[in-house]
Amino acid sequence: MGNMLVTGGAGFIGSNFTFYWLEHHPDDKIICLDKLTYAGNLSTLRLVMDKPNFKFVKGDICDRGRVFDLFQAERPEVVVNFAAETHVDRSIDGPNVFLQTNLIGTATLLDACREFGVERYHQVSTDEVYGDLPLDRPDLLFTESTPLHTSSPYSASKAGADLIVQAYHKTFGVPVTISRCSNNYGPYQFPEKLIPLMVLNALQDKPLPVYGEGVNVRDWLYVEDHCRAIDLILQRGRPGEVYNVGGHNERRNADVVKLICKELGKPEDLITYVTDRKGHDRRYAIDPEKIHSELGWLPETKFETGMKQTVQWYVENREWWKDIISGEYQQYYKTMYNNLVGA
Ligand SMILES: NC(=O)c1ccc[n+]([C@@H]2O[C@H](COP(=O)([O-])OP(=O)(O)OC[C@H]3O[C@@H](n4cnc5c(N)ncnc54)[C@H](O)[C@@H]3O)[C@@H](O)[C@H]2O)c1
């Protein structure tokens, strides 16, 4: 594909995608633009930092001058936008930065695509734009034609970004695609999200704070399967189209945490049920039929295998997370879970 601009490449999925892409497409060059917010970590990219076909640029996708200068200098053929504010709890605490990055940042990238021309702009979106599903209707799944019906400032900002992307396609002819993926898990995920939070707390014998009664259901996908889906969409996806990505892998939050306890040999009585999140979505479940039938995508990693690998990764990569959970993270954790002993 030549030069590819990956935004948000110092975060969880963007870094995994960068590793995936450079391994599978070694002749391409990746330029990573990342603001390095609390969620971005330059040490995550150490494996590729010295590669001649990788370049890191610190910058904000909302900074028009910076983005346009970068397009002028690098002339990317493909843009994959992972950069976003991503944590629902933080969006409830302070929506503004979500609107700024997720809406204005997306529009700024699209303006640069219009100005300089690209072969493809890909927007990494989420199943959360569809809102939630009832717990007692397992027959209901999100399809690409499910109406957008958001719950949190995070999901509303992502849905707004999707609409901007589609508008730039229809109005200005920018060749866009959108993927809406279910919850990802894997290495390098910031430990405010459910799986790494629980793994790290369990490793430190701290309480495992689960919202409400732990009955909320998420549809989990191993991050590499998501990266492979984006690869297929970039190669063969039709411009203007949305592709749902998910692996029919619905799990209750409490069951995911119990599996982590089992993997680490920790007692389940570390689990502590805490006051539920405001507007907490009950269930997400993706129908991946379109990406399966059009592009032949199917998930390859079974949940039990992926979880084993993921838990083991956090056990073996203490260096990566020990700095992250000092400083600002401590303050955040106290604010979120201050009623917990050992928090
Ligand atoms: N994690 C999931 O389960 C999941 C599921 C579906 C979709 N997504 C979407 O995938 C994308 C990546 O998610 P993630 O979990 O890797 O997020 P993350 O929070 O781990 O990483 C986000 C990255 O974006 C960077 N960033 C934030 N604001 C920026 C800005 N203004 N300019 C430049 N860089 C900025 C951060 O520094 C960080 O490196 C997001 O768009 C998210 O909505 C995530």
The ligand as an SDF file (V2000), in Angstrom:
LIG
                    3D

 44 48  0  0  0  0  0  0  0  0999 V2000
  -10.4830   -1.2480   22.8080 N   0  0  0  0  0  0  0  0  0  0  0  0
  -11.5840   -1.7630   22.2470 C   0  0  0  0  0  0  0  0  0  0  0  0
  -12.1040   -2.7810   22.7330 O   0  0  0  0  0  0  0  0  0  0  0  0
  -12.1800   -1.1510   21.0020 C   0  0  0  0  0  0  0  0  0  0  0  0
  -13.2190   -1.8270   20.3530 C   0  0  0  0  0  0  0  0  0  0  0  0
  -13.7410   -1.2960   19.1760 C   0  0  0  0  0  0  0  0  0  0  0  0
  -13.2360   -0.1070   18.6710 C   0  0  0  0  0  0  0  0  0  0  0  0
  -12.2260    0.5430   19.3300 N   0  0  0  0  0  0  0  0  0  0  0  0
  -11.7000    1.7850   18.7260 C   0  0  0  0  0  0  0  0  0  0  0  0
  -10.3650    1.5050   18.3350 O   0  0  0  0  0  0  0  0  0  0  0  0
   -9.5580    2.6690   18.4370 C   0  0  0  0  0  0  0  0  0  0  0  0
   -8.3520    2.3810   19.2980 C   0  0  0  0  0  0  0  0  0  0  0  0
   -8.7970    1.9730   20.5890 O   0  0  0  0  0  0  0  0  0  0  0  0
   -7.7480    1.5710   21.7240 P   0  0  0  0  0  0  0  0  0  0  0  0
   -8.4600    0.7040   22.6860 O   0  0  0  0  0  0  0  0  0  0  0  0
   -6.4910    1.1270   21.1030 O   0  0  0  0  0  0  0  0  0  0  0  0
   -7.5170    3.0110   22.3990 O   0  0  0  0  0  0  0  0  0  0  0  0
   -6.3670    3.5100   23.4030 P   0  0  0  0  0  0  0  0  0  0  0  0
   -7.0600    4.4310   24.3440 O   0  0  0  0  0  0  0  0  0  0  0  0
   -5.5770    2.3710   23.9220 O   0  0  0  0  0  0  0  0  0  0  0  0
   -5.3910    4.3500   22.4400 O   0  0  0  0  0  0  0  0  0  0  0  0
   -5.7570    5.5620   21.8680 C   0  0  0  0  0  0  0  0  0  0  0  0
   -4.4990    6.1890   21.2780 C   0  0  0  0  0  0  0  0  0  0  0  0
   -4.8810    7.4180   20.6410 O   0  0  0  0  0  0  0  0  0  0  0  0
   -3.9740    8.4390   21.0260 C   0  0  0  0  0  0  0  0  0  0  0  0
   -4.6860    9.7210   20.9590 N   0  0  0  0  0  0  0  0  0  0  0  0
   -5.7210   10.1430   21.7440 C   0  0  0  0  0  0  0  0  0  0  0  0
   -6.0970   11.3700   21.3830 N   0  0  0  0  0  0  0  0  0  0  0  0
   -5.3100   11.7370   20.3430 C   0  0  0  0  0  0  0  0  0  0  0  0
   -5.2300   12.8920   19.5340 C   0  0  0  0  0  0  0  0  0  0  0  0
   -6.0510   13.9460   19.7420 N   0  0  0  0  0  0  0  0  0  0  0  0
   -4.3140   12.9480   18.5410 N   0  0  0  0  0  0  0  0  0  0  0  0
   -3.4780   11.8940   18.3300 C   0  0  0  0  0  0  0  0  0  0  0  0
   -3.4840   10.7770   19.0710 N   0  0  0  0  0  0  0  0  0  0  0  0
   -4.4110   10.7020   20.0720 C   0  0  0  0  0  0  0  0  0  0  0  0
   -3.5560    8.0730   22.4390 C   0  0  0  0  0  0  0  0  0  0  0  0
   -2.3300    8.7030   22.8010 O   0  0  0  0  0  0  0  0  0  0  0  0
   -3.4500    6.5540   22.3270 C   0  0  0  0  0  0  0  0  0  0  0  0
   -2.1660    6.1810   21.8920 O   0  0  0  0  0  0  0  0  0  0  0  0
  -10.4720    3.7600   19.0110 C   0  0  0  0  0  0  0  0  0  0  0  0
  -10.9270    4.5640   17.9640 O   0  0  0  0  0  0  0  0  0  0  0  0
  -11.6190    2.9770   19.6390 C   0  0  0  0  0  0  0  0  0  0  0  0
  -12.8100    3.7370   19.6230 O   0  0  0  0  0  0  0  0  0  0  0  0
  -11.7000    0.0490   20.4800 C   0  0  0  0  0  0  0  0  0  0  0  0
  1  2  1  0
  2  3  2  0
  2  4  1  0
  4  5  1  0
  4 44  2  0
  5  6  2  0
  6  7  1  0
  7  8  2  0
  8  9  1  0
  8 44  1  0
  9 10  1  0
  9 42  1  0
 10 11  1  0
 11 12  1  0
 11 40  1  0
 12 13  1  0
 13 14  1  0
 14 15  2  0
 14 16  1  0
 14 17  1  0
 17 18  1  0
 18 19  2  0
 18 20  1  0
 18 21  1  0
 21 22  1  0
 22 23  1  0
 23 24  1  0
 23 38  1  0
 24 25  1  0
 25 26  1  0
 25 36  1  0
 26 27  1  0
 26 35  1  0
 27 28  2  0
 28 29  1  0
 29 30  1  0
 29 35  2  0
 30 31  1  0
 30 32  2  0
 32 33  1  0
 33 34  2  0
 34 35  1  0
 36 37  1  0
 36 38  1  0
 38 39  1  0
 40 41  1  0
 40 42  1  0
 42 43  1  0
M  CHG  2   8   1  16  -1
M  END
$$$$
